[in-house]
Amino acid sequence: MSIKENIRNEKRYERSLLSNAHLARLSDNFLTQWMKFSKELSYQSIAIYYPFDNEASPLEICNYLHSKNKEVLLPVIKNNSKILLFAKYDMQSKLVKNNFGIVEPKDKEFVDIEAIDITLIPCVAFNDKLFRLGMGGGFYDRTFSKKSSTMLIGMAYSFQYENESFQEKHDVKMDYVITQKGILK
């Protein structure tokens, strides 16, 4: 088993132990961190993700973003490829599960990746060099392999920190990582 697989298995197991009540408290903490951090940012459009498998949840942040009239987007897998497209998402959007069981907007109005100011990206693990380890499909790495102007922010629980250097040359570095305890830059 590779280093990445070992880390992924360990961190996903730790994540699976979180209770619903604990997840809700952590979600509030992410919103607090986001509100402090985002005061310094100028943005109109932001891509988030719908949490899956006890991932750090950006849904409280999403509600806040909608209240501030920000354009919120969700990732959609492009025609069973390993590339993500981003579709507009508001409180009235109907959501459906894709082949992986991950929620996507049913009606898809896509936005060009270059028009996205910020993208929040789920992490299974992250390190102090701001590389993230995802679920293993490489969707975000492929999508953002040609660095756009989009600010990439990994989102993870603090226990998902890994001091091991697991990154490979094809992995995309985050600009920041947000945890329930703070921001790494």
Sequence and secondary structure as in RCSB ss.txt:
>XXXX:A:sequence
MSIKENIRNEKRYERSLLSNAHLARLSDNFLTQWMKFSKELSYQSIAIYYPFDNEASPLEICNYLHSKNKEVLLP
VIKNNSKILLFAKYDMQSKLVKNNFGIVEPKDKEFVDIEAIDITLIPCVAFNDKLFRLGMGGGFYDRTFSKKSST
MLIGMAYSFQYENESFQEKHDVKMDYVITQKGILK
>XXXX:A:secstr
  HHHHHHHHHHHHHHT  HHHHHHHHHHHHHHHHHHHTT   SEEE     TT    HHHHHHHHHTT EEEEE
EESTTSS EEEEE  TT  EEE TTS EEESS  EE GGG SEEEEE SEE TTSBEE SSS HHHHHTSS  S 
EEEEE  GGGB  S    TT  B SEEEETTEEE 
